[in-house]
Amino acid sequence: MKKLFSVFFIALFVFANAQDKEESKETANRFFYELTFKPKKDSTKLEKVMTVLDVTKDKSIYRDYTVIAQDSIIKVEVEAMQKSGTFKDLSKTIRMPKFSEKIDKFYPDMKVQYVERIANGFTPVNIAYTENLKFDWKISNEKEKIGAYTAQKATTEFGGRQWTAWFTTDLPFQDGPYKFSGLPGLIVKIEDADKNYSWVLQGNKKVANWEELSYAEKISGMNLKVTEVSREKFNKTFNDFKKDPLASARPYLKPEMMSQKMPGSDITVGEMIKNQEKMYKDFYGAVDNPVEKTQPAPEKKKK
């Protein structure tokens, strides 16, 4: 039976193919940012999620920490399924992330690559757009203690919002959460004027044998290959995917396949597919208040 695709954690058919990979020799500096955000434009409700910025010698990677934090749990569950040959619905034990994007900033020019994962049939693929962002920071002399660090204030406009950042030269990385960068030190706090999004640094550590792909991503057949498209095409492709996440897989879902039972389970493939579809729609419907309220106009094609 072919592998089914899951954007957020392991594909539910791949437990028989899970294998450990050779450990990486790279070390990364991992910065933990607690993100407080308002998911709905017309609501006062706030939510929190831990995000991370992993800084390597060549680039930084920003993403939701939820799935990474559960890697050891996922590995134990998958190995138990391998041993027993019995399917277990991990969606009941594994927390969903709040955000699915991954943002890479490549050193030294800080080119930003915004990556999302979609499905091509049963195969996960990465699509991305790139930007050369130059933030117009206004640095003031105002200083404040943010956690353990003495930080300095800076302001900018980005994505239709006014932002206030606090950076520290105690951490010599001209980087920060999401797409933010370009200050003479690491951003330890940044929030917009209306407090829709607020990141605060909570801690950091060195990660030995760092790997960009989590265990869950690797056994789901994901890789680091990226198809770069214009932002306009990216938006259309990703919006189409969010409306019908299983569109590209549906032609392969034959009736005889849908009626089969999952190994060692009473749930059918069809029921599992239905649950997956609901999971996707609930996920993408949970946030309608993006970080960037406005986006740059599409670049005019050269004649």
Disulfide bonds with the S-S distance in Angstrom:
none
